[in-house]
Each structure stands twice: as C-alpha cells, then as structure tokens.
C-alpha cells in the first residue's frame, strides 16, 4: 500500500521524502552530467585523433560520432535536470510559503487573492 509519505518495500516501510531528490541534488546531478559530457568529448577527440594518426580513418570517424552522441545525450539530461531543479525549487518555496501562512493563522483556502509576488528561482 502506497500513500503520500510511506511505501512498503520488501516488508519494510520507507519514507518517501528520503527518496525524493532535493533541488540541490538535482543541480549537482546536472553539473555532473555536464562535466561527464565534456569528458566524453575530450576522450572522443583524443581517441579519434590517435586512430586517425594510425591510419584507421573509418574507426576514428565512428569514435567521433559515438562520443558526440554520448555527449549530446548527457547535455540533454543535464538540461532536463536543470528544468526539474527549477520546478523543485519553486515547489519548495510554495510549501514554505504555505507553512508560513498556516503558522501565521492566515487562510489558505481558494478564496485568497494572490499577492502578485513571484519568487525568483536563484542558482
């Protein structure tokens, strides 16, 4: 049985909040993907150049194409992680705002008028 806060896995109860990445985790993962993409590009250039110098042009081109594809995929993943980071940061801010309103005794019903303030997502 799964609810909002717990999940039962192999007979043990797991807190779902421990499995949800925080905005900081998402930002760190995006940076790691970017670094790996650059590393894959450099490794592909080095390996392809060495193969080309040895006279195996076809394999050098294949190496360059594969490492370009890997780097492009990693950069795409990094882009998605940055987008999720922005969403997670906004949701975290909204949760904190809601908790502050509840703690102050303010109504959180649909009848509240928006204040017009928007929280900027900072890096």
KAJOKA-V124971 format. One record per residue. N is the residue number from 1. SS is DSSP state (H for helix, E for strand, C for the rest). OMEGA is omega in whole degrees, -180 to 180 (NA if undefined). D_CENTER is the distance of its C-alpha to the mean C-alpha in Angstrom with 2 decimals. Layout:
# KAJOKA-V124971
[[N:SS:OMEGA:D_CENTER] [N:SS:OMEGA:D_CENTER]]
This chain:
# KAJOKA-V124971
[[1:C:-178:27.95] [2:E:171:24.56] [3:C:-172:24.34] [4:C:-172:21.83] [5:C:-177:21.87] [6:E:175:23.05] [7:E:180:23.00] [8:E:179:25.79] [9:E:178:24.96] [10:C:175:27.98] [11:C:179:30.11] [12:E:178:27.91] [13:E:-178:26.15] [14:E:177:22.49] [15:E:-177:20.94] [16:H:180:17.94] [17:H:178:16.60] [18:H:-178:16.37] [19:H:-179:14.07] [20:C:180:11.62] [21:C:177:8.71] [22:C:177:9.50] [23:H:180:7.97] [24:H:177:9.07] [25:H:180:7.47] [26:H:179:3.83] [27:H:178:5.88] [28:H:178:7.77] [29:H:178:5.76] [30:H:178:5.25] [31:H:178:8.88] [32:H:178:9.90] [33:H:179:9.17] [34:H:179:11.11] [35:H:179:13.76] [36:H:178:14.20] [37:H:177:14.69] [38:H:180:17.31] [39:H:178:18.86] [40:H:178:19.22] [41:H:179:20.85] [42:H:179:23.21] [43:H:178:24.13] [44:H:178:24.86] [45:H:-179:26.99] [46:H:-178:28.87] [47:H:179:29.50] [48:H:179:30.51] [49:H:178:32.80] [50:H:178:34.46] [51:H:180:35.03] [52:H:179:36.44] [53:H:178:38.70] [54:C:176:40.01] [55:C:180:40.93] [56:C:-174:38.41] [57:H:-178:37.10] [58:H:180:35.87] [59:H:177:33.68] [60:H:179:32.40] [61:H:178:31.35] [62:H:179:29.67] [63:H:179:27.77] [64:H:-179:26.65] [65:H:-179:25.56] [66:H:-179:23.60] [67:H:174:21.79] [68:H:180:21.10] [69:H:179:19.60] [70:H:179:17.41] [71:H:179:16.25] [72:H:177:15.69] [73:H:179:13.59] [74:H:177:11.37] [75:H:175:11.20] [76:H:177:10.42] [77:H:178:7.42] [78:H:178:6.36] [79:H:178:7.56] [80:H:179:5.90] [81:H:177:2.24] [82:H:177:5.09] [83:H:177:6.86] [84:H:176:5.36] [85:H:179:5.68] [86:H:178:9.03] [87:H:-179:9.97] [88:H:178:9.46] [89:H:179:11.39] [90:H:178:13.95] [91:H:178:14.48] [92:H:178:14.98] [93:H:179:17.41] [94:H:177:19.18] [95:H:179:19.65] [96:H:178:21.13] [97:H:179:23.29] [98:H:178:24.52] [99:H:179:25.39] [100:H:178:27.20] [101:H:180:29.11] [102:H:180:30.12] [103:H:-180:31.19] [104:C:180:33.24] [105:C:179:34.88] [106:C:178:33.70] [107:C:177:33.56] [108:C:-179:30.23] [109:C:-179:31.90] [110:C:-179:31.42] [111:C:180:34.47] [112:C:176:32.74] [113:C:179:32.59] [114:C:-179:29.42] [115:C:179:29.90] [116:C:179:28.30] [117:C:180:26.03] [118:C:180:22.40] [119:C:177:19.96] [120:C:177:18.34] [121:C:-179:14.70] [122:C:179:15.13] [123:C:NA:13.19]]
